[in-house]
């Protein structure tokens, strides 16, 4: 059977394909009478099963856009998050598109999404303190949810890692392992979670009385493993315990400590957040606190779908708990 195309719709409606395209995109320049003719042609031809025709009828695309951060050093982070998102969206017949952030403008990609009416909602990651993307989406009343929080005064939907539980658990584990001078290596200074963790470290320092805890956040925004290697050689000698906010840089730390003739798990102890539920890429001496990114993705999708289907329901705000890996038992709890 011949598939129905936009050309067939245009021919039946007696308009150009360009006019049909504008109508499918809800362009205000299309007259109401013409819009009705095109809608009727779509119904008569059975073109209504297409997402574009659904948009013509309801104004909805059944599409969610994921704004991809360009400089994330971990492909694993993105892959697991996207699997969780797509598996959940399929339950409500939503589709996911991935839009890379523009290099020149932080707002470029989401402005395009709004102008082209490509999607019903947006998922953002790598949030900053006063994130201009979040502010713009809220002002434009575009449904969105973020992976991470912001410092904006207005409420918005988010799914975030429970940094307090992670930091408390990591510092206590290192203290129990014998560390008395613990450095907490934080993300780049413009990230919201950096400020969040820095505030919480002051509280945790009072809870973990056996050890002194120092926040270290003087790394460049484009931090690489080599930066951690250099830090371990130069400043790492002042500490016997290190908490790293991501496992991506742990092997860089280990390289620096080994070059300084320090033994991991003996005279230097390391704890880290791990993106995912496997720590096979790390030394057995590294204490692992796992972030279930698949579950985070599922929760992000659940949150954006809830906004679209039930706008009156309370805004999604979820803190996902760390899953702690015990080497002796080989289990996650």
Secondary structure, DSSP 4 states (H G I P E B T S, - for coil): -PPP-HHHHHHHHTS-HHHHHHHHTT-TTS-HHHHHHHHHHHHHHTGGGSHHHHHHHHS---EEEEEE-TT-S-HHHHHHHHHHHHHHHGGGT-EEEEEEPPSS-TTHHHHHHHHHT--SEEEEES-BTT-HHHHHHHHTT-EEEEES----SS---EEEE-HHHHHHHHHHHHHHTT-SEEEEEPPPTTBHHHHHHHHHHHHHHHH-TTSEEEEE----TT--HHHHHHHHHHTGGG-SEEEES-GGGHHHHHHHHHHTT--BTTTBEEEEEEESS--TTS-TTSEEEEE-HHHHHHHHHHHHHHHHH-TTSPPPEEEEPPEEEETTTTEE-
